[in-house]
Amino acid sequence: MASRTSRHHSAPGARRPAAPSTRRRRLTLRYLLPSLLLAALMAMLMLHGYVHSEILADHRVQPSAATDKVPERILEGGPVIDTRGGRTTSLSVPDHRLVLTFDDGPDPIWTPKVLDVLKEHHAHAVFFVTGTMASRYPALVERMVAEGHEVGLHTFNHPDLSYQSMKRIDWELSQSQLALAGAAGIRTSLFRPPYSSFADAMDNKSWPVTQYIGARGYITVVNNTDSEDWQKPGVDEIIRRATPKGGKGAIVLMHDSGGDRHQTVRALDTFLPQLQRQGYDVQNLTEALDAPSAHTQVTGLDLWKGKAWICLVQASEKVTDVLVVGIAVVGVLVISRFGLMLLLSAAHARRLRNRNFRWGPELVTEPVSVLVPAYNEAKCIENTVRSLMTSEHPIEVIVIDDGSSDGTARIVEGLRLPNVRVVRQLNAGKPAALNRGLANARYDIVVMMDGDTVFEPATVRELVQPFADPSVGAVAGNAKVGNRDSLIGAWQHIEYVMGFNLDRRMYDILRCMPTIPGAVGAFRRSALERVGGMSDDTLAEDTDITMALHRDGWRVVYAEKARAWTEAPESVQQLWSQRYRWSYGTMQAIWKHRRSVVERGPSGRFGRVGLPLVSLFMVLAPLLAPLIDVFLLYGVVFGPTQKTIAAWLGVLAIQAACAAYAFRLDRERMTHLISLPLQQILYRQLMYVVLLQSWITALTGGRLRWQKLRRTGVVEAPGSIPRQRTTSGSGNERRPVG
């Protein structure tokens, strides 16, 4: 994208204004939808962090404490502890009955394998699931219940409950039950505390928690046989540790999640037949105790709450997966664009700066017509026209006053400068103004500029030299920000030098330059006439005409020495209006020329090379680029923080290298790059939202109108270098730029 004019409010042939209610609805969609989309995206990411134990996770483990407050019958009792209704009892599994328990799941890889082995050997088990994993993999919980296994709670995100408040314990239980209700339509009365062991390990810090859990209606289940499979000691060792002695009943602790569990799966496949040959029944807990099922069916509102929760979690998983793919795509696009810009801009610079390089056998010395469309440019037009009077190339200047109400035309006429004419018309829009100027031009080469832009003495001469090559139909000049003394101006200066000018060098080599900047461009008159002149079909008439020239077989090139100084927007609101129009206009131009993709000849070449590059680098990549910052924020908050910051700094370093190279090519001072990190954090976000809003406007059928930006007339060209106001003093002081 390049500098464009911003003066024209309306044009003939525009759609009739929509009804007020329709306009309000469209405005609501355009301005609220970006905010709503961003809020929804952040909500999905927060939910993703929530169910991945990245929010509220607490990995502290309480050291052993005294046991004097724990009843002896609990310390010396069985692994099933019942404190419901004020009871203090414990139960053991009868002899020749064995309860396999699996903690920390369900896991998408290992839980299905465990279930397959259990099903093959007709065995039941108890799965103590975490709420986070049950929310993420509800189908596995449903399968557990359908195949006769019992499900118990293992908290939501696995904290040591002896560190937690009663409110937090209630939350861990209720949130886990919500996940079970949504996954399998059940509640459970079984609970296993994280980091638990045998009953005799109960101490003064864990016992109050067990009592409270019982008061909430849960049976606490620990174990009396630990396979220690998490240590991966080998299949034989897992079996040895899991086998009870002397035919006694046991509750065996195993894991179906938390890492590689292939040894656990292999051990089960051997262990189960061995137990069954020894006369063991491998059952779930209530079967082994001859008790009623621990599961209760959930119905009504509670069931729908659970299903809604599971739907939201699944949506967050899918959204995050899509975002991960998106960030991979944008990473490839960004790196590819930077690589292409560096390589091809270097090739472009070497070619043009070669001492033997010539555009043609002779220099272009014939006079040219300079068209200056102007709408209410009273503050700028004198500087613009006077800068042209210093031109080193013979010119005529045609100022097309497009219905100005501030005396723009009178100011130009009052200057009484040679070879300067004023053409007046009713307000009809910039394309019509340029076509009017073209009809009044005397010469075969036409230079177009904005009414807020100033040229250096050599600008026109450098701009028209490529026309020595008869295949060249248009030339893009080097638009530069003149009012760069503000922070917003400095950020736009970086953008112009790095983004626009490196891009133009790249596209010049690839022969698919997408835009001749409205601030400084030149055209072969016959080329313009062949494509029908300037069109008002889009809000980006400069991109539209450039694409039309490519499709007609003309070459469009970049003249880096043809410098023009333009006044960039100085407020966020003005910048928003300008870039909103640019982005939307570019989309319109791409859509208008979409048929070139399937056409033959020069049009087909541009359609299959230029349009995809423009779509990828100027529409898709900027739209996806916010993912870098979204995941930066996510990584800083939820981790891994250091790796996330390092990755972001790496991307910033690549951008800084490209910017430094662009500044070197343009012979700009490197000191302006000091604000680059801040530009990436703040300015870029604004551009993202603008592009998103443009997409929404396009998708909702909205139509933008030209909006006049307020100009201050700060950019001048006394001699060969423009000047601008300082930010201090009375406001009348001036200083050179550059």
Buried (B, 14 or more C-beta within 10 A) or exposed (E): BBBBBBBBBEBEEEEEEEEEEEEEEBEEBBEEBBEEBBEEBEBBBBBBBBBBBBBBBBEEEBEEBEBEEBBEEBBEBBBBBBBBEEEBBBBBBEBBBBBBBBBBBBBEEBBBBBBEBBBEBEBBBBBBBBBBBBBBBBBBBBBBBEEBBBBBBBBBBBBBBBEBEEEBBEBBBEBBBBBBBBBBBBBBBBBBBBBBBBBBBBBBBBBBBBBBBBEBEBBBBBBBBBBBBBEBBEBEBBBEBBBBEEEBBBBBBBBBBBEEBEBBBBBBBBBBEEBBEEEBBBBBBBBBBEEEBBBEEBEEEBBEBBBEBBEBBBBBBEBBEEBEEBBEBBBEBBEEBBEBBBEBBBBBBEEBEEEEEEBEEEEBEEBBBBBBBBBBBBBBBBBBBBBBBBBEBEBBBBBBBBBBEBBBBEBBBEBEBEBBBBBEBEBBBBBBBBBBBBEBBEBBBBBBBBBBBBBBBBBBBBBBBBBBBEEBBBBBBBBBBBBBBBEBBBBBBBBBBBBBBBBBBBBBBEBBBBBBBBBBBBBBBEBBEBBEBBBBBBBBBBBBBBBBBBBBBBBBBBBBBBBBBBBBBBEEEBBBBBBBBBBBBBBBBBEBBEEBEEBEEBBBBBBBBBBBBBBBBBBBBBBBBBBBBBBBEBBBBBEEEEEBEEBBEEBBEBBBEBBBBBBEBBEBEEEBBEBBEEBBEBBBBBBBBBBBBBBBBBEEEBBBBBBBBEBBBBBBBBEBBBBBBBEEEEEEEBEEBB
